[in-house]
């Protein structure tokens, strides 16, 4: 039996609500970054900073510290 990439992803995400939340958050961040929408990108980071895994918190804090540089790079 051959599974599509989407089926594999859906199966993996079904094992953990936490994983599913982080994956969806990552996809939204990626979307807003690629579409050069810094207000939405940083809004998501600020709204989710306290709820995400500590590894994400470290990355998010770094992004916030370098916010101006990131916006200029977009």
VENGICOR-V153175 format. One record per residue. N is the residue number from 0. RES is the residue in one letter. SS is DSSP state (2 for helix, 1 for strand, 0 for the rest). BURIAL is # if it has 16 or more other ideal C-beta (glycine too) atoms within 10 Angstrom, else .. Layout:
n:N res:RES ss:SS burial:BURIAL
n:N res:RES ss:SS burial:BURIAL
This chain:
n:0 res:X ss:0 burial:.
n:1 res:X ss:0 burial:.
n:2 res:X ss:0 burial:.
n:3 res:X ss:0 burial:.
n:4 res:X ss:2 burial:.
n:5 res:X ss:2 burial:.
n:6 res:X ss:2 burial:.
n:7 res:X ss:2 burial:.
n:8 res:X ss:2 burial:.
n:9 res:X ss:2 burial:.
n:10 res:X ss:2 burial:.
n:11 res:X ss:2 burial:.
n:12 res:X ss:2 burial:.
n:13 res:X ss:0 burial:.
n:14 res:X ss:0 burial:.
n:15 res:X ss:0 burial:.
n:16 res:X ss:2 burial:.
n:17 res:X ss:2 burial:.
n:18 res:X ss:2 burial:.
n:19 res:X ss:2 burial:.
n:20 res:X ss:2 burial:.
n:21 res:X ss:2 burial:#
n:22 res:X ss:2 burial:.
n:23 res:X ss:2 burial:.
n:24 res:X ss:2 burial:#
n:25 res:X ss:2 burial:.
n:26 res:X ss:2 burial:.
n:27 res:X ss:2 burial:.
n:28 res:X ss:2 burial:#
n:29 res:X ss:2 burial:.
n:30 res:X ss:2 burial:.
n:31 res:X ss:2 burial:#
n:32 res:X ss:2 burial:#
n:33 res:X ss:2 burial:.
n:34 res:X ss:0 burial:.
n:35 res:X ss:0 burial:.
n:36 res:X ss:0 burial:.
n:37 res:X ss:2 burial:#
n:38 res:X ss:2 burial:.
n:39 res:X ss:2 burial:.
n:40 res:X ss:2 burial:#
n:41 res:X ss:2 burial:#
n:42 res:X ss:2 burial:.
n:43 res:X ss:2 burial:#
n:44 res:X ss:2 burial:#
n:45 res:X ss:2 burial:.
n:46 res:X ss:2 burial:.
n:47 res:X ss:2 burial:#
n:48 res:X ss:0 burial:.
n:49 res:X ss:0 burial:.
n:50 res:X ss:0 burial:.
n:51 res:X ss:0 burial:#
n:52 res:X ss:0 burial:.
n:53 res:X ss:2 burial:.
n:54 res:X ss:2 burial:.
n:55 res:X ss:2 burial:#
n:56 res:X ss:2 burial:.
n:57 res:X ss:2 burial:.
n:58 res:X ss:2 burial:.
n:59 res:X ss:2 burial:#
n:60 res:X ss:2 burial:.
n:61 res:X ss:2 burial:.
n:62 res:X ss:2 burial:#
n:63 res:X ss:2 burial:.
n:64 res:X ss:2 burial:.
n:65 res:X ss:0 burial:.
n:66 res:X ss:2 burial:.
n:67 res:X ss:2 burial:.
n:68 res:X ss:2 burial:.
n:69 res:X ss:2 burial:#
n:70 res:X ss:2 burial:.
n:71 res:X ss:2 burial:.
n:72 res:X ss:2 burial:.
n:73 res:X ss:0 burial:.
